[in-house]
Amino acid sequence: MMQPFDRFLEDKPLYYKEIDHERVHIAYGLLKPHIRQPRTVHIVGTNGKGSTGRMIAHLAHQSGLNVGHFSSPHILKFNERIWFNGRDSSDEILEEAHQKLFTILGPEMSEKLSYFEYTTLLSLVVFENCDFMVLEAGLGGEFDATNVCDKVLSVITPIGIDHQAFLGESIEEIAGTKIRSIQKALLLAPQAYDEVGKIAKQIADEKGAKLYLSLCPSHRMTELEVIAEERSWGDYLIDNACVALQALEILDISYDVNDLRSLELFGRFYPLTENIRIDVGHNPLAAKAIVKALDNKVVLIYNSLDDKDYETVLQTLKPKVKRVEIIPINSQRATTFSEIEKALEKVGIAYGYFESKIDENEHYLVFGSFYVVEEFLNKMKKKINVPK
């Protein structure tokens, strides 16, 4: 019997020790004859995927196209992952897509697919009547569920050291796994590691793909700096916007850069109140970008998943942090308090525990993962105006 979508999803485990890379391709083979596939951009990288993808999707939609954007994870509600024409998908749209997908795949395959695999295919059903869709890779690239369908362009955002257990220990291995997902063309964002550029060129040559390097014309940079000032964006969001504009130009999609003024990037260096910013970043590369973006010293509300390099993150953030308030997070992958405490003592940052109190004379940064931001927003719901 087919369960409603929300119940069906609840029963799927989020994490698997072993991943069957063939399964999602078999499932996509069953689905493909029943749906239309719009022109597709694939966003792959370690940092900046969500904001770059949303900028591309938002500007393309504002230009008059029907556009879908699949991203992950969500902060407060699953619907955030499947954005369609300017808003998160409704429960009704998701339920209808689930009924269609489950019927096509059948109970056995639907049950077998992981949470991420099933919801990736679900987004393809939701977006089948779009002119254009943006798919954000979850983990890696080559073996990611989002890599099942053809794409006209791959956008490679900054690649750093993350998810080593799945992707490899070195930057070369990680970049290779991500960039091997390309097909016809790739746009390479500015990178922190020179090795990424070399790997991108090598893989593009092997596949006969066109390689574009991200370059922001000076007139565009000036316009973006004005918008960034108005929207309180950090420099890294200006970089991501440059990449998004170039992606649209490569695809010959017209846009008005001023439409970025109406874009909400919730969770990306987002000013929740005058003295609280929230950011879903969680690795050393994200920490570097945040340090550059912060004007004031902050109280850092923080926690981490156990596979993250939280000591390096804290060391990177230290020059801009007055003290840390550790917040508990609800994840089987959360690091224990004692490990975070040990790292803080080693790095030399004063710390305490978050008690749901905000001092209006302090500046706060909530950072560490989607789980940290979600937990903070849930705790503060009655005290500050949290977006629905």
C-alpha positions in Angstrom: 0.0 0.0 0.0 1.2 3.5 -0.8 1.8 5.7 2.2 1.3 9.5 2.0 4.6 11.3 1.1 5.4 12.6 4.6 5.0 9.2 6.3 6.8 7.4 3.4 9.8 9.8 3.8 9.9 9.4 7.6 10.5 5.7 7.3 13.6 6.2 5.0 17.0 6.2 6.8 19.0 9.4 6.0 22.4 7.6 6.1 23.7 4.4 4.8 27.1 2.7 5.5 27.1 1.2 2.0 25.6 3.0 -1.0 24.5 1.0 -4.1 25.4 3.4 -7.0 23.6 1.4 -9.6 20.2 1.5 -7.9 19.2 5.1 -8.7 20.3 4.6 -12.4 17.9 1.6 -12.7 15.1 3.6 -11.0 15.8 6.6 -13.4 15.6 4.2 -16.3 12.1 3.2 -15.2 11.0 6.9 -14.7 12.6 8.5 -17.8 10.0 7.3 -20.4 7.2 8.8 -18.4 8.5 12.4 -17.9 9.9 15.3 -19.8 13.4 16.5 -18.9 14.0 20.3 -19.1 17.4 21.8 -19.8 19.4 21.0 -16.7 22.3 22.7 -14.9 24.1 20.6 -12.4 25.7 22.3 -9.4 28.7 20.4 -7.9 31.3 21.5 -5.3 31.9 21.8 -1.5 30.7 25.4 -0.8 28.4 27.9 -2.3 26.2 25.3 -4.1 22.9 26.4 -2.6 23.3 30.2 -3.1 24.8 29.9 -6.6 22.1 27.5 -7.7 19.3 29.7 -6.2 20.7 32.8 -7.9 20.7 31.0 -11.3 17.1 29.7 -10.7 15.8 33.0 -9.4 17.2 35.1 -12.2 16.0 32.6 -14.9 12.5 32.6 -13.4 12.4 36.4 -13.2 13.3 36.5 -16.9 10.0 34.6 -17.6 11.0 31.0 -17.6 9.4 28.2 -15.6 12.2 27.1 -13.3 12.8 24.4 -10.7 15.7 24.2 -8.2 16.5 21.1 -6.2 18.8 21.6 -3.2 19.6 20.0 0.1 19.4 19.7 3.0 16.5 21.8 4.2 16.5 24.0 7.3 12.9 23.9 8.7 10.8 21.9 6.2 11.4 19.4 3.4 9.5 21.6 0.9 12.5 23.9 0.8 14.4 21.3 -1.2 12.1 21.5 -4.2 11.7 25.1 -5.2 9.5 25.9 -8.1 8.9 29.3 -9.8 9.9 31.4 -6.8 8.6 29.4 -3.9 9.0 26.1 -2.0 6.8 23.3 -3.3 3.4 22.9 -1.6 2.5 19.7 0.3 -0.1 19.0 -2.5 2.5 19.3 -5.3 4.8 16.9 -3.4 2.0 14.4 -2.7 0.9 14.4 -6.3 4.5 13.8 -7.5 5.0 11.1 -5.0 1.8 9.3 -6.1 3.1 9.4 -9.7 6.7 8.4 -8.9 5.7 5.5 -6.6 3.3 4.2 -9.2 5.9 4.2 -12.0 8.7 2.7 -9.8 6.5 0.2 -8.0 6.7 -0.5 -4.2 9.9 -2.6 -4.3 12.1 -0.1 -6.0 10.5 2.9 -4.2 11.2 1.2 -0.8 14.8 0.3 -1.8 15.8 3.9 -2.8 17.5 6.0 -0.2 15.9 9.2 1.1 18.1 11.3 -1.2 17.7 9.1 -4.2 13.9 9.0 -4.0 13.6 12.8 -3.4 16.0 13.5 -6.3 13.7 11.6 -8.6 10.7 13.2 -7.0 12.1 16.6 -8.0 12.4 15.5 -11.6 8.6 14.7 -11.6 7.8 18.1 -10.0 9.9 19.9 -12.6 8.9 18.0 -15.7 7.0 20.9 -17.2 9.7 23.5 -16.5 11.8 25.2 -19.2 14.9 24.9 -17.1 16.0 23.2 -13.8 18.9 23.4 -11.5 20.0 20.3 -9.6 22.4 20.6 -6.7 24.6 17.5 -6.0 24.3 16.2 -2.4 27.5 14.4 -1.9 30.3 14.2 -4.4 29.2 14.4 -8.0 30.1 11.4 -10.1 28.1 8.9 -7.9 25.5 11.4 -6.7 21.8 10.7 -7.4 21.5 14.0 -9.2 24.0 12.8 -11.8 21.5 10.4 -13.4 20.2 12.8 -16.0 21.8 14.7 -18.9 22.9 18.3 -18.3 23.8 21.2 -20.6 26.2 22.7 -18.0 27.9 21.7 -14.8 28.8 24.6 -12.4 31.8 23.7 -10.2 31.6 25.8 -7.0 34.7 26.0 -4.6 35.9 22.6 -3.7 37.5 21.9 -0.3 38.3 19.0 2.0 35.0 17.5 3.2 33.3 14.1 3.4 36.7 12.4 3.2 35.2 9.0 4.1 33.2 9.0 0.9 35.2 11.2 -1.4 38.9 10.6 -0.7 41.6 12.2 1.6 43.3 14.5 -0.9 42.0 17.6 -2.7 42.8 15.8 -6.0 40.7 12.8 -5.1 37.8 14.9 -3.9 37.9 17.2 -7.0 38.2 14.2 -9.3 35.1 12.6 -7.8 33.1 15.8 -8.1 34.2 16.9 -11.6 33.9 13.5 -13.3 30.2 14.2 -13.2 30.5 16.7 -16.1 29.2 16.1 -19.6 29.4 18.8 -22.4 30.4 21.9 -20.5 31.6 23.1 -17.2 32.0 26.5 -15.5 34.7 26.6 -12.9 34.2 29.0 -10.0 37.3 30.6 -8.4 39.0 27.9 -6.3 41.0 27.9 -3.1 43.2 25.1 -4.3 45.2 25.3 -7.6 44.9 21.5 -8.0 41.2 21.8 -8.7 41.9 23.8 -11.9 44.4 21.2 -13.1 42.0 18.4 -12.5 39.1 20.3 -14.2 41.2 20.8 -17.3 42.3 17.2 -17.4 38.8 15.8 -17.1 37.4 18.3 -19.6 40.0 17.3 -22.1 39.3 13.6 -21.5 35.5 14.1 -22.0 35.8 16.6 -24.8 33.9 19.1 -22.7 34.1 22.9 -23.0 35.8 24.5 -19.9 34.8 28.0 -18.9 36.7 29.8 -16.2 34.7 32.2 -14.0 35.5 35.8 -14.8 33.4 38.8 -13.6 33.5 41.8 -15.9 34.3 45.0 -14.0 30.9 46.6 -14.7 29.1 43.6 -13.4 31.3 43.6 -10.3 30.4 47.2 -9.5 26.6 46.4 -9.9 27.0 43.4 -7.6 28.9 45.3 -5.0 26.1 47.8 -4.8 23.5 45.1 -4.4 25.7 43.2 -1.9 25.9 46.4 0.2 22.1 46.8 0.2 21.5 43.1 1.0 24.4 42.7 3.6 26.1 40.0 1.6 29.6 38.9 2.3 32.2 38.9 -0.5 31.8 35.2 -1.1 28.1 35.8 -2.2 29.4 38.4 -4.7 31.7 35.7 -6.1 28.8 33.2 -6.3 26.6 35.8 -8.0 29.4 36.4 -10.7 29.4 32.6 -11.3 25.5 32.6 -11.6 25.5 35.4 -14.1 28.2 33.8 -16.2 26.2 30.5 -16.2 23.1 32.2 -17.5 25.2 33.9 -20.2 26.7 30.6 -21.3 23.2 29.2 -21.5 22.0 32.3 -23.4 19.3 33.0 -20.8 18.6 36.7 -20.5 18.5 38.2 -17.0 18.3 41.5 -15.2 21.0 41.7 -12.5 18.7 44.0 -10.4 16.4 41.0 -9.8 19.0 39.8 -7.3 17.5 42.6 -5.0 14.4 40.5 -4.5 16.3 37.2 -3.8 16.1 35.7 -0.3 19.1 33.5 0.6 17.8 32.2 3.9 20.6 30.6 5.9 23.4 32.0 3.8 25.1 34.7 5.9 21.5 35.8 6.5 20.7 38.7 8.7 17.9 37.2 10.9 17.8 40.3 13.1 20.0 43.4 13.4 22.5 41.5 15.6 22.0 37.8 14.6 23.3 36.2 11.4 22.7 32.6 10.5 24.8 30.6 8.1 24.6 26.9 7.2 28.3 26.6 6.4 30.2 23.8 8.2 33.7 23.4 6.9 37.1 25.2 6.9 36.4 26.8 3.5 33.1 28.2 4.6 34.7 29.4 7.8 37.4 31.4 5.8 34.6 33.0 3.8 32.7 34.0 6.9 35.8 35.5 8.6 36.2 37.8 5.6 32.5 38.7 5.6 32.3 39.6 9.4 32.7 43.2 10.4 32.3 42.8 14.2 33.5 40.2 16.7 30.7 37.8 17.4 29.3 35.4 19.9 29.4 32.1 18.0 26.5 29.7 18.5 28.0 26.5 17.3 28.0 22.7 17.1 29.3 20.2 14.5 28.7 16.8 13.0 31.4 14.3 13.9 32.9 14.0 10.4 33.7 17.7 10.2 37.1 19.3 10.9 35.7 21.4 13.7 39.1 22.2 15.2 40.2 23.8 12.0 36.9 25.6 11.7 37.2 27.0 15.2 40.9 28.0 14.6 39.8 29.8 11.4 36.9 31.7 13.1 38.9 32.5 16.3 40.0 36.1 15.3 36.4 37.1 15.0 34.9 35.2 17.9 34.5 36.6 21.5 33.2 33.3 22.9 31.3 30.2 21.8 27.9 29.1 23.0 27.5 25.3 22.3 24.0 24.4 21.1 22.9 20.7 21.2 21.8 19.3 17.8 19.5 16.5 17.0 21.5 14.2 14.7 23.0 10.7 15.1 26.1 12.2 13.6 26.5 15.0 16.1 29.9 15.4 17.9 29.8 14.9 21.6 30.0 18.0 23.8 33.2 16.8 25.3 34.9 16.7 21.8 33.8 20.2 21.0 35.0 21.4 24.4 38.3 19.7 23.9 38.7 21.5 20.5 37.7 24.9 22.0 40.3 24.5 24.8 43.0 23.5 22.4 42.2 26.5 20.1 41.9 28.8 23.1 38.3 30.2 22.8 36.1 30.8 25.9 32.9 28.9 25.8 29.6 28.2 27.5 26.3 26.7 26.5 23.5 28.3 24.6 20.5 29.0 26.9 18.2 30.6 24.4 19.1 34.1 25.5 20.2 36.9 23.2 21.9 40.0 24.5 20.9 42.9 22.3 24.3 44.5 22.8 26.2 41.5 21.3 26.5 40.4 17.7 25.8 36.7 17.1 26.7 34.2 14.4 24.9 30.9 14.2 27.1 28.5 12.3 28.1 24.9 12.1 25.6 23.0 9.9 22.0 23.0 8.7 21.2 21.2 12.0 22.7 24.0 14.1 20.6 26.7 12.3 17.5 24.5 12.5 17.9 23.9 16.2 18.5 27.6 16.9 15.5 28.7 14.9 13.3 26.1 16.7 14.5 27.3 20.1 14.0 31.0 19.2 10.6 30.7 17.4 8.7 32.5 20.2 11.3 35.1 20.8 12.2 36.4 17.3 10.4 36.5 14.1 11.5 33.3 12.3 10.4 33.1 8.6 7.8 30.5 7.9 
